[in-house]
Amino acid sequence: MPQIDTQVIPYKSKKDLSAEWDNFRKGLNLLLRPTELSREEYAQGDNIMLVGSGVPTGRWGTVKYFTVNATGSIRGFATYNNLTSLTNELIALSDQGYLAKRNGTGSTVIPGQSYPSGSQVRAEQLGGYTYFVSKDVPMTRYNGTQIDTFATLSAPTGLYVTNISGASGPAQYSWKVLTLGTNGGQTTPSTNFVLGNLPQDLSQTKINVSWSAPSAASSLINGYEVYRGLPGDETFLAAVNASVTQYTDLGDPASDVILPPLANTTGGVMSEYVVKFNDRLLMIDKDDPTKLLISGRYPNQSKFSWADGGGYVYIDPDSGYKITGIDIQPGSDKIIVFKEFSSYAVQLNMIALGNYNILDPVYTPVSTSVGASTFDTIQKVENDIFYFGRKGMYVVGYEPNFLNIIRTNEISARLRPYLKLLNDDDYKTACSMYVDNKYLLSFPLRKEIIVYDRERGCFAGIWKLPFGINTMKKVVDSSGTERWVVGTLESNQVYVFDAAVNSDDGTTITKTLRTNKEAFNTWSLLKILKLFYILFRNITGDVNVNIFIEDRNGTTTTTKTFTISGAAVAGSEGWGIDLWGTQNWGTSSGEVITTTDELTRWGQLFKQIRLVQIEVSCTVANSNFELLHIRMTADAQQEGALPSSQRV
């Protein structure tokens, strides 16, 4: 008889598809489409930052700190730290034109110097002074009591050159002399004096160079510099002190590189930028914008002449682009100089010239294609320098174990679509600050900040504010508290970022996070979206959750919307009445405040989908959240479930 197998084959149910979002450590990515993003990235991050392992939450709020003068925008910050009284003064400039130091919620004007409306100031403290520079006003300095200005001197007059020895020859040479101020500035040179019938080798003769001192108090004159060479090509020869108005030229070789200055800086250098390099100051000559000025070492930090240990170097002078910024490469002794489409590393060397050891700066290119659009975007970030320019956000780093080179890399690729929306004014007015392991790059005309989270190596989000921030500075006040100070374009009000505040001076901060568009790794099949789970922490106010789906026809709809409240009144709400059907899942016996507790929500969907995306947002005052985890389950449908309209 036939043998029949009567064993029942056990039924094995098809395993659910599952998608989990347990962190967002890769941050905001605008370069790829939402369908191309991983679950660790998000497609929208308005006013979002990351904490912990990559947990999205709302950004810091802002509160008023103090007002500067009576009117105008904020145009710059500075500090003066008094080591004797242990007081830290915060100083600001507004369009009213006066420097003012914070005094409670107001400010006190520092007399001694005024600025045209719209002037920017930048500052550094060295040797007991805070030095202020501007392209509109010569350099000044503040000692905690008053602002000191410097007197402008004139070049020497009556220059006369004679051949004492009488040796002759076919050559002719030219001499110039300039005045040095006690502040270290230099005048432009005197009218040159040309002497002919000289030997080619001036060591075969003796030349007397004499001049008349300019009409100024002797206490303002620090000395004179003598230049010699062919007519129109005179270079530095020697320096003498203020009591001497002549020099005997014995034919010592003149410098090959030190040329007479083009601008009179005895009244103070006019520069847009100032940076401290050890015990020196670095500036850019406003009238000669490819010239890097290097001061002498402390206590000659305000003096830029060769005789005082200072000097200068022209950075790629024939490129047609001016210097846009300076910084010091951490971990090295190199100065990084930026132009709009290039950057250079400057090394300070010394050479012997007669009885002098002269500063001999040498520069080499770091990049000949990318640079910084403005000085205020350049920030030291741990051992690197971050900067922003026409081609994006870049980092310059020092590689001591790899041939001691300085390398540069782009870090803004994921935000390129946003950067393409910027215009020329956005590049020229951008500013930055590095605090709490975050590089904040502000575009004041757009009233937006993009945030790079260095700790997690990603962009956290785009912060949108009710005002444009055009200057930022990290300071420590007299109480030892670190303040993240910001100045606004719209008013003379100074604000501070405050992690404990959840509004912009009372204005609601709207926060929005959108995940990737999830296909459960089966993009070609339809799915039945079954269940969702979402885990929050630290909810305050109202948090809205929207679940968007793309159906079998490609139409995007909202399949689920609910709100989680951080505070509920007994009898009116439980687990979200009217959002979980008509059933109130539990009641509250008194007012409930959700603080640090974790809070879970889940629900059934059973919708046919191709893609799903989750949005979490806060749109009412004083609302915030921390999104810890999202999980969804789905069933894959058969191949034939696809719409016939898509068949070819």
Secondary structure by P-SEA (a helix, b strand, c coil): ccccccccccccccbbbbbbbccccccccccccccccccccccccccccccccbbbbbcccccccccccccccccbbbbbbcccccbbbbbbccccccccccccccccccccccccccbbbbbcccccbbbbbbccccbbbbcccbbbbbbbbbcccbbbbbbcccccccbbbbbbbbbbcccccccccccbbbbcccccccccbbbbbbbbbcccccccccbbbbbbcccccccccccccccccbbbbccccccccccccccccccccccccccccccbbbbcccccccbbbbbccccccccccccccccccccccccccccccccccccccbbbbbcccbbbbbbbbbbbccccbbbbbbbbbccccbbbcccccccccccbbbbcccccbbbbbbbccccbbbbbbbccccaaaaaaaccaaaaaaccccccccbbbbbcccccbbbbbccccccccbbbbccccccbbbbbccccccccbbbbbccccbbbbbbcccccccccbbbbbbbccccccccccccccccbbbbbbcccccbbbbbbbbbccccccccccccccccccccccccccccccccccccccccccccccbbbbbbbbbbccccbbbbbbbbccccccccccbbbbbbbbbccccccccccc
